């Protein structure tokens, strides 16, 4: 397992890229800001907040297993957000 610092960077980079992709797709389509795009951005921010809280939780029994589950959750939620971006 990579360090906690690396996991936090991954969370930040992945969700930051998703937010940036929303802006790029909206600009490319010439629509400007849309309600759907704003919802995806809000969801990405909520996922970020949730994952950071889980990473910082030190009261779990098996920390290594817990952090692996956070990484898997990041991957699955990011995939879902990307699928929503593709629908824009």
Secondary structure, DSSP 8 states (H G I E B T S, - for coil): ---HHHHHHHHHHHHHHHHHHHHHHHHHHT--S-HHHHHHHHHHHHHHHHHHHHHH----S-HHHHHHHHHHHHHHHHHHHHHHHHH-
